[in-house]
Amino acid sequence: MFPPAMAGYDRAITIFSPEGKIYQVEYAGEAVKRGWPTVGVKCRSGVVLVAEKRKISALFDPSSLEKIYLVDEHVAASPSGLLADARILIDYARDVALSHRFIYDEPIDIELLTKAVCNLKQQYTQFGGTRPFGVALLVAGVDRHGARLFQTDPSGVYIGYFATAIGADSGTISEFLEKNYKFDLGMGECVELAVKALASAVEITESGNIEVAYATVEEKKMKKMTQEEVAALVAKLPKKS
């Protein structure tokens, strides 16, 4: 049993601890750390997302589960954490992007979309009777500013990155990216780097283990790779002894 004073800020979302922390937000961050990992890499040529998709059962149909969601034709998002929470945020992001197109007749800027999602996330850290979203998102795409990559946290904070990872083993993946990342990469090299970064922490044995999506600066359209294209990338990975 916690002492009465501790029980209040340990369980309520509206009470700070004496250290200035909101524990429910930190607990939501733990859910992210246990999620399936996702990698995002931005280069001069474009941006790529690579996400692990585990086979949770021998009877599981992998085509029924997405780990990279197309939000609009120029932007995609990939979550780590509670996927049910992610589905709500993805639907909200799609509504925001669609409304922007309808009102302004142009695609929404990636940062503006990310900020809208994070505003909703932050609201759920502030009001009683709610809990934070237990999910982090990588939001990637190409807009009038070029290739963009943002990472969002359960608290509602978002930060732009050249390369980043969320979910389980994100520390190992980030170390690989820090050693091997270069901004001046072609699109093919950027995709291969992201796949290798994920493979540095996760065993990838077949194309069904991962999803890959990318957008080039020239086309400004986010595309998800086919099973055959992913299989070709997996075949290039060095075999682990």
C-alpha distance (Angstrom), angle and dihedral (degrees) to the residues before:
residue distance angle dihedral
M1 . . .
F2 3.78 . .
P3 3.80 118.7 .
P4 3.84 110.9 -99.4
A5 3.80 93.2 -106.5
M6 3.77 92.5 51.9
A7 3.79 94.3 44.4
G8 3.82 90.4 61.8
Y9 3.79 98.9 58.2
D10 3.79 93.1 32.7
R11 3.80 92.8 59.2
A12 3.80 106.6 26.2
I13 3.78 124.3 76.6
T14 3.82 94.6 -151.1
I15 3.82 98.5 56.8
F16 3.79 124.8 81.7
S17 3.79 120.1 -143.8
P18 3.84 118.5 -123.1
E19 3.84 86.5 -98.6
G20 3.81 90.9 58.1
K21 3.79 94.9 -106.4
I22 3.80 133.0 132.1
Y23 3.76 102.4 -143.1
Q24 3.80 96.7 -162.4
V25 3.81 88.7 60.9
E26 3.79 90.6 50.5
Y27 3.80 90.5 49.1
A28 3.81 88.6 52.6
G29 3.80 87.3 54.0
E30 3.81 88.6 56.6
A31 3.81 89.2 57.0
V32 3.82 88.0 55.3
K33 3.81 91.8 51.3
R34 3.81 89.5 55.9
G35 3.80 94.7 49.4
W36 3.79 128.2 102.3
P37 3.81 108.3 -80.6
T38 3.79 124.7 -106.6
V39 3.81 128.0 -169.0
G40 3.80 128.0 -155.0
V41 3.82 124.8 -169.8
K42 3.80 128.2 -179.3
C43 3.80 122.5 -165.5
R44 3.78 138.3 164.9
S45 3.82 91.1 -86.3
G46 3.81 98.9 48.4
V47 3.79 143.7 -69.4
V48 3.80 135.7 -72.1
L49 3.81 137.7 -163.3
V50 3.80 122.8 -159.0
A51 3.80 120.9 -176.6
E52 3.78 134.9 -178.4
K53 3.79 116.5 -121.1
R54 3.78 110.8 -169.1
K55 3.77 125.4 -152.2
I56 3.79 98.3 -121.1
S57 3.80 95.0 -176.7
A58 3.79 140.3 9.6
L59 3.81 87.1 -117.8
F60 3.80 94.8 47.7
D61 3.82 118.0 121.7
P62 3.84 103.8 -142.2
S63 3.81 92.5 -161.0
S64 3.83 89.0 67.8
L65 3.82 93.2 64.8
E66 3.80 127.6 66.2
K67 3.79 125.9 -165.1
I68 3.82 96.0 175.6
Y69 3.80 115.5 51.3
L70 3.79 124.7 -163.4
V71 3.81 106.6 -134.1
D72 3.81 96.9 177.8
E73 3.78 131.8 -14.7
H74 3.82 91.2 -86.4
V75 3.81 101.6 38.3
A76 3.80 139.5 50.8
A77 3.79 135.9 -180.0
S78 3.78 133.4 -152.8
P79 3.82 123.3 -164.4
S80 3.77 137.0 -153.2
G81 3.78 122.2 -165.0
L82 3.79 127.0 31.0
L83 3.80 104.7 12.8
A84 3.81 92.0 -161.0
D85 3.81 88.8 60.8
A86 3.80 89.3 45.8
R87 3.80 91.8 54.9
I88 3.81 90.6 57.5
L89 3.81 92.2 49.5
I90 3.80 92.8 46.5
D91 3.80 91.2 51.7
Y92 3.81 89.1 49.2
A93 3.83 91.2 49.4
R94 3.80 90.4 50.9
D95 3.81 90.6 51.8
V96 3.81 90.8 50.5
A97 3.81 92.5 48.3
L98 3.81 92.8 46.6
S99 3.81 92.9 48.0
H100 3.81 90.5 50.4
R101 3.81 91.1 52.4
F102 3.80 91.4 47.6
I103 3.82 94.7 49.2
Y104 3.82 101.5 36.7
D105 3.83 101.8 22.9
E106 3.80 91.9 -131.0
P107 3.82 137.3 91.2
I108 3.79 115.4 -88.9
D109 3.80 119.4 -107.2
I110 3.81 111.0 -105.3
E111 3.81 93.7 -126.1
L112 3.81 92.6 49.2
L113 3.81 89.9 52.5
T114 3.81 91.5 46.9
K115 3.79 91.2 49.5
A116 3.82 91.3 51.8
V117 3.81 91.1 53.2
C118 3.81 91.6 46.4
N119 3.80 91.4 49.6
L120 3.81 87.7 58.9
K121 3.78 91.0 46.4
Q122 3.80 91.7 51.3
Q123 3.80 92.4 51.9
Y124 3.79 88.8 60.3
T125 3.82 90.3 57.7
Q126 3.81 93.5 54.6
F127 3.80 111.5 47.3
G128 3.79 129.6 70.8
G129 3.78 118.8 -115.7
T130 3.82 93.6 37.3
R131 3.77 135.8 85.1
P132 3.82 130.9 -145.5
F133 3.79 119.9 -94.3
G134 3.80 105.3 -97.7
V135 3.76 94.0 -141.8
A136 3.80 141.6 87.9
L137 3.79 122.0 -152.6
L138 3.77 134.4 -153.1
V139 3.81 107.5 -150.5
A140 3.80 115.0 -164.9
G141 3.76 136.5 170.5
V142 3.79 147.4 109.7
D143 3.80 124.4 -89.9
R144 3.82 137.0 157.3
H145 3.82 88.9 -63.7
G146 3.81 93.3 55.3
A147 3.80 129.7 -113.4
R148 3.80 113.4 -2.5
L149 3.81 132.9 -169.7
F150 3.81 124.4 -178.8
Q151 3.79 133.1 176.6
T152 3.81 119.3 -151.8
D153 3.81 126.3 -161.0
P154 3.84 130.8 -154.3
S155 3.81 88.9 -104.1
G156 3.80 92.4 63.4
V157 3.81 96.1 -105.0
Y158 3.80 117.9 136.7
I159 3.79 128.3 -169.4
G160 3.81 131.9 -175.7
Y161 3.80 118.3 -124.0
F162 3.78 141.0 -174.9
A163 3.81 88.3 -148.7
T164 3.79 131.9 -5.6
A165 3.79 145.3 153.0
I166 3.80 135.9 -147.3
G167 3.78 133.1 -168.1
A168 3.80 132.2 34.8
D169 3.81 115.4 -3.8
S170 3.81 90.9 10.2
G171 3.81 89.1 140.3
T172 3.82 92.1 58.9
I173 3.80 91.3 46.3
S174 3.81 92.2 48.6
E175 3.82 90.7 51.9
F176 3.81 89.6 53.9
L177 3.81 91.2 49.5
E178 3.81 92.8 48.2
K179 3.81 89.8 55.5
N180 3.80 98.4 42.7
Y181 3.82 108.3 27.1
K182 3.80 122.0 115.3
F183 3.79 125.6 170.8
D184 3.81 94.7 -144.7
L185 3.80 96.6 71.8
G186 3.76 130.7 132.6
M187 3.78 117.6 -121.1
G188 3.79 93.4 -103.6
E189 3.81 91.8 50.0
C190 3.80 90.6 47.5
V191 3.81 91.8 53.5
E192 3.80 91.9 47.2
L193 3.81 91.3 49.2
A194 3.82 91.6 52.6
V195 3.80 92.3 49.0
K196 3.81 91.9 47.6
A197 3.81 90.0 48.7
L198 3.80 91.0 55.0
A199 3.81 90.5 44.7
S200 3.82 89.7 54.7
A201 3.81 87.9 71.8
V202 3.81 105.1 19.0
E203 3.79 129.5 54.4
I204 3.81 107.5 -121.2
T205 3.78 111.4 -169.2
E206 3.80 102.8 157.0
S207 3.79 141.3 15.6
G208 3.80 91.7 -102.7
N209 3.82 90.0 67.0
I210 3.81 94.8 71.6
E211 3.79 144.1 32.1
V212 3.80 123.4 -145.8
A213 3.80 129.5 -165.3
Y214 3.79 129.2 171.5
A215 3.80 143.1 173.0
T216 3.80 128.2 -157.8
V217 3.79 124.6 -142.9
E218 3.80 90.0 -125.1
E219 3.82 98.8 52.5
K220 3.84 99.1 29.6
K221 3.79 90.6 -154.4
M222 3.79 126.2 122.1
K223 3.81 112.9 -131.9
K224 3.79 130.3 -173.2
M225 3.79 115.3 -140.6
T226 3.79 120.1 -119.5
Q227 3.80 123.2 -118.3
E228 3.81 89.5 -103.1
E229 3.81 93.0 52.3
V230 3.80 91.5 47.7
A231 3.81 90.8 47.7
A232 3.82 89.4 55.9
L233 3.82 89.8 53.8
V234 3.80 92.6 47.4
A235 3.82 90.1 51.0
K236 3.83 89.6 59.1
L237 3.81 93.4 56.4
P238 3.81 114.8 108.0
K239 3.79 112.9 -106.3
K240 3.78 113.9 -110.7
S241 3.78 115.7 -131.7
